[in-house]
Amino acid sequence: MDRFLTAYLNTLGNISMSCEAAQISRETYYRWYKIDSEFAERVEDIREQMKDMAETRLQNWMSKEKTHPQQAMTALFFYMNNQMRDRGYGQRIAIESGKERDEALQNKSVSELAAEMSLLLKEANIDVDADTQ
């Protein structure tokens, strides 16, 4: 277990690489996580350390100019949106629905729906191109 946890910390939470380094299967990792509360707690502690590191780096990047700030921020926001929702990070989109709205959507082509989705994302200040680069 200690070999896995050391690798987990060194790989910044990559389960596959950590299992390989500890010479265990992913199934073993998940079994340990499920049945051993101390192991699960240590895994969660490492996850919290990674969140703290990401948050600190964001604060540093916000206060200093870097040579490639956009790329660094994009990568960090991706991590925060996906791994730090419990700390208030992430994007939320409210989608309204109702009978009239559903009927209107059923009568639209795929290209019309895509155009409408693009407008909704733009209104929500979500840059899809930046998220996929």
C-alpha positions as CSV (number, residue, x, y, z in Angstrom):
1,M,0.0,0.0,0.0
2,D,2.8,2.4,0.8
3,R,4.4,1.9,-2.6
4,F,1.1,2.7,-4.3
5,L,0.6,5.9,-2.1
6,T,4.1,7.1,-2.8
7,A,3.6,6.6,-6.5
8,Y,0.1,8.2,-6.3
9,L,1.7,11.3,-4.9
10,N,4.6,11.3,-7.4
11,T,2.2,10.9,-10.4
12,L,-0.2,13.6,-9.1
13,G,-3.0,11.1,-8.7
14,N,-2.7,8.9,-11.8
15,I,-4.1,5.6,-10.7
16,S,-2.9,3.6,-13.6
17,M,0.7,4.7,-13.3
18,S,0.6,4.3,-9.5
19,C,-0.7,0.7,-9.8
20,E,2.0,-0.1,-12.3
21,A,4.7,1.4,-10.1
22,A,3.4,-0.6,-7.1
23,Q,2.9,-3.7,-9.2
24,I,-0.8,-4.1,-8.4
25,S,-3.9,-4.2,-10.5
26,R,-6.5,-1.4,-10.6
27,E,-8.9,-4.0,-9.1
28,T,-6.6,-4.3,-6.1
29,Y,-6.4,-0.5,-5.7
30,Y,-10.2,-0.3,-5.8
31,R,-10.6,-3.2,-3.3
32,W,-8.1,-1.6,-0.9
33,Y,-9.9,1.8,-1.3
34,K,-13.3,0.1,-0.5
35,I,-12.3,-2.1,2.4
36,D,-9.5,-0.2,4.1
37,S,-10.6,3.1,5.5
38,E,-7.1,4.2,6.5
39,F,-5.9,3.6,2.9
40,A,-8.9,5.5,1.5
41,E,-8.2,8.4,3.9
42,R,-4.6,8.6,2.8
43,V,-5.7,8.6,-0.9
44,E,-8.1,11.4,-0.1
45,D,-5.4,13.3,1.8
46,I,-3.2,13.2,-1.3
47,R,-6.1,14.4,-3.5
48,E,-6.5,17.3,-1.1
49,Q,-2.8,18.1,-1.4
50,M,-3.1,18.2,-5.1
51,K,-6.1,20.5,-4.9
52,D,-4.1,22.8,-2.5
53,M,-1.2,22.8,-5.0
54,A,-3.5,23.7,-7.9
55,E,-5.1,26.5,-5.9
56,T,-1.8,27.9,-4.8
57,R,-0.5,27.8,-8.4
58,L,-3.6,29.7,-9.5
59,Q,-3.0,32.4,-6.9
60,N,0.6,32.7,-8.0
61,W,-0.3,32.9,-11.7
62,M,-2.9,35.6,-10.9
63,S,-0.3,37.8,-9.3
64,K,2.6,37.2,-11.8
65,E,3.1,37.5,-15.5
66,K,4.3,34.3,-17.2
67,T,5.5,33.7,-20.7
68,H,2.5,31.4,-21.5
69,P,-0.2,32.4,-19.0
70,Q,-3.2,31.4,-21.2
71,Q,-2.0,27.8,-21.6
72,A,-1.2,27.5,-17.9
73,M,-4.5,29.0,-16.9
74,T,-6.5,26.8,-19.3
75,A,-4.9,23.6,-17.9
76,L,-5.5,24.7,-14.3
77,F,-9.1,25.7,-14.9
78,F,-9.7,22.3,-16.5
79,Y,-8.4,20.6,-13.4
80,M,-10.3,22.9,-11.1
81,N,-13.6,22.5,-13.0
82,N,-13.3,18.7,-12.9
83,Q,-11.6,18.0,-9.6
84,M,-12.4,20.9,-7.3
85,R,-16.2,21.3,-7.5
86,D,-16.3,20.6,-3.7
87,R,-14.4,23.8,-3.2
88,G,-16.8,25.9,-5.3
89,Y,-15.0,25.7,-8.7
90,G,-16.8,24.6,-11.8
91,Q,-19.2,25.8,-14.3
92,R,-22.9,25.4,-14.0
93,I,-25.4,25.8,-16.8
94,A,-29.1,26.0,-16.1
95,I,-31.2,24.5,-18.8
96,E,-34.9,25.3,-18.9
97,S,-37.4,22.9,-20.2
98,G,-41.0,22.5,-20.7
99,K,-43.6,21.2,-23.1
100,E,-43.4,24.1,-25.5
101,R,-39.6,24.2,-25.4
102,D,-39.4,20.4,-26.0
103,E,-41.7,20.6,-29.0
104,A,-39.7,23.5,-30.5
105,L,-36.5,21.5,-30.1
106,Q,-38.0,18.4,-31.8
107,N,-38.7,20.5,-34.9
108,K,-35.1,21.8,-35.3
109,S,-32.4,20.2,-37.4
110,V,-29.1,19.1,-35.9
111,S,-27.3,22.2,-37.4
112,E,-29.9,24.5,-35.9
113,L,-29.5,22.8,-32.5
114,A,-25.7,23.1,-32.7
115,A,-26.0,26.8,-33.6
116,E,-28.3,27.4,-30.6
117,M,-26.0,25.5,-28.3
118,S,-23.1,27.6,-29.5
119,L,-25.0,30.8,-28.7
120,L,-25.9,29.5,-25.2
121,L,-22.3,28.6,-24.5
122,K,-21.2,32.0,-25.7
123,E,-23.8,33.7,-23.5
124,A,-22.4,31.6,-20.6
125,N,-18.9,32.8,-21.4
126,I,-17.7,29.2,-22.1
127,D,-15.0,29.1,-24.8
128,V,-15.4,25.6,-26.3
129,D,-12.3,26.0,-28.5
130,A,-10.1,26.8,-25.5
131,D,-11.4,23.8,-23.6
132,T,-10.5,21.4,-26.4
133,Q,-7.0,22.7,-27.2
